Amino acid sequence: MKLGENGFSLIEILLAISILGVVAAAALPKAAHVLAVSRTQRVVSDLQTLDAAVIMYETEHGEQPKSIDDLSDYVQNVKKVKPPQGSKVIINSGEIEVKKGEYLLKKGDDGLRATLDDHTADEFMPGGASTGEKK
């Protein structure tokens, strides 16, 4: 800028915008990953809560619940417990998009478990199932 002139030149404005663009491009993937980690922790928490409710139901009633709705005495507002549908979560060191909008109970080798898209809480946690195969 020359002395006595007010304002910025077009080159100065373009340079500033370019620098901001580079910084934003570097920060955006990290922000997306942090959001995926947050959603994953929510899913793990929900699944663990539902697994604990299944155990309490079995202990109290002597049989397995038929659906998640049966767990309403153990989980407040169980019908409102929903996964972040359409969002990405981390599983087995990769990201998957949540397809189904609900948690389901599924019988497996280790008993009745709460699942999201056929994955248990163990698979969403670090050190969980490493192959991505369904348990």
Secondary structure per residue as TSV (DSSP state, phi and psi in degrees):
chain	resnum	aa	ss	phi	psi
A	1	M	-	360.0	138.3
A	2	K	-	-83.9	155.9
A	3	L	T	-64.0	138.8
A	4	G	T	88.0	-7.4
A	5	E	-	-98.5	143.6
A	6	N	-	-103.5	149.3
A	7	G	S	95.3	-178.7
A	8	F	-	-113.9	151.7
A	9	S	-	-80.6	164.3
A	10	L	H	-60.5	-39.0
A	11	I	H	-62.5	-44.1
A	12	E	H	-63.2	-41.2
A	13	I	H	-67.0	-44.1
A	14	L	H	-62.8	-39.3
A	15	L	H	-63.1	-45.4
A	16	A	H	-62.7	-42.9
A	17	I	H	-65.5	-38.8
A	18	S	H	-62.6	-43.9
A	19	I	H	-62.2	-45.3
A	20	L	H	-61.0	-38.3
A	21	G	H	-63.2	-41.7
A	22	V	H	-65.2	-44.1
A	23	V	H	-62.9	-43.9
A	24	A	H	-65.0	-40.0
A	25	A	H	-63.8	-33.3
A	26	A	H	-76.2	-33.1
A	27	A	H	-84.9	-28.7
A	28	L	H	-60.7	-47.2
A	29	P	H	-61.3	-37.6
A	30	K	H	-64.6	-41.5
A	31	A	H	-64.1	-40.3
A	32	A	H	-64.0	-38.8
A	33	H	H	-66.7	-42.2
A	34	V	H	-61.5	-40.5
A	35	L	H	-64.8	-39.2
A	36	A	H	-64.4	-40.2
A	37	V	H	-62.7	-42.7
A	38	S	H	-61.6	-46.5
A	39	R	H	-65.0	-37.0
A	40	T	H	-63.3	-43.7
A	41	Q	H	-63.1	-35.4
A	42	R	H	-64.4	-44.3
A	43	V	H	-62.1	-45.5
A	44	V	H	-59.7	-45.7
A	45	S	H	-60.7	-45.5
A	46	D	H	-60.6	-47.2
A	47	L	H	-64.5	-39.9
A	48	Q	H	-66.6	-38.4
A	49	T	H	-63.6	-44.6
A	50	L	H	-66.1	-38.1
A	51	D	H	-61.8	-42.5
A	52	A	H	-64.5	-38.8
A	53	A	H	-65.0	-36.3
A	54	V	H	-62.3	-44.3
A	55	I	H	-63.4	-43.5
A	56	M	H	-63.9	-40.4
A	57	Y	H	-61.7	-47.2
A	58	E	H	-61.4	-40.4
A	59	T	H	-65.5	-42.9
A	60	E	H	-78.4	-37.3
A	61	H	H	-102.7	-13.5
A	62	G	S	75.3	10.5
A	63	E	S	-149.1	166.8
A	64	Q	-	-83.2	146.8
A	65	P	-	-66.8	149.8
A	66	K	S	-85.0	-28.2
A	67	S	S	-153.2	172.8
A	68	I	G	-64.5	-29.0
A	69	D	G	-60.1	-27.5
A	70	D	G	-67.8	-13.8
A	71	L	G	-91.6	12.4
A	72	S	G	-63.7	-23.4
A	73	D	G	-75.9	-14.9
A	74	Y	T	-113.5	-19.6
A	75	V	S	-129.1	118.8
A	76	Q	T	-64.8	132.6
A	77	N	T	52.6	48.0
A	78	V	G	-58.4	-28.7
A	79	K	G	-71.2	-20.0
A	80	K	G	-93.0	-3.4
A	81	V	-	-78.3	104.5
A	82	K	-	-130.3	146.4
A	83	P	-	-77.2	164.4
A	84	P	-	-74.6	84.1
A	85	Q	T	-64.3	138.8
A	86	G	T	79.5	2.1
A	87	S	S	-106.1	161.2
A	88	K	E	-92.8	139.7
A	89	V	E	-128.4	161.3
A	90	I	E	-95.9	129.8
A	91	I	E	-144.4	131.6
A	92	N	T	52.1	45.1
A	93	S	T	63.4	15.7
A	94	G	E	-130.7	176.5
A	95	E	E	-113.9	139.1
A	96	I	E	-126.6	155.4
A	97	E	E	-93.6	134.4
A	98	V	-	-72.2	119.0
A	99	K	-	-94.8	-51.2
A	100	K	S	-82.4	147.3
A	101	G	S	-96.9	23.9
A	102	E	S	-153.6	156.7
A	103	Y	-	-88.0	145.4
A	104	L	E	-128.9	157.8
A	105	L	E	-96.4	133.7
A	106	K	E	-137.1	135.3
A	107	K	E	-82.7	129.7
A	108	G	E	-132.3	-170.2
A	109	D	T	-62.5	-31.2
A	110	D	T	-101.1	24.8
A	111	G	E	100.0	-167.6
A	112	L	E	-79.4	126.5
A	113	R	E	-130.4	150.2
A	114	A	E	-78.7	139.0
A	115	T	E	-134.7	158.2
A	116	L	B	-129.0	117.8
A	117	D	T	50.6	42.3
A	118	D	T	65.7	21.2
A	119	H	B	-116.0	135.1
A	120	T	-	-87.8	172.1
A	121	A	H	-59.1	-35.6
A	122	D	H	-60.0	-32.5
A	123	E	H	-75.7	-22.3
A	124	F	H	-85.6	-16.5
A	125	M	S	-87.2	151.2
A	126	P	T	-57.8	134.2
A	127	G	T	83.5	9.8
A	128	G	S	-74.7	-158.2
A	129	A	-	-55.6	128.3
A	130	S	S	-94.7	-11.4
A	131	T	S	-97.8	-16.6
A	132	G	-	84.7	-1.9
A	133	E	-	-77.1	152.2
A	134	K	-	-73.0	142.1
A	135	K	-	-82.2	360.0
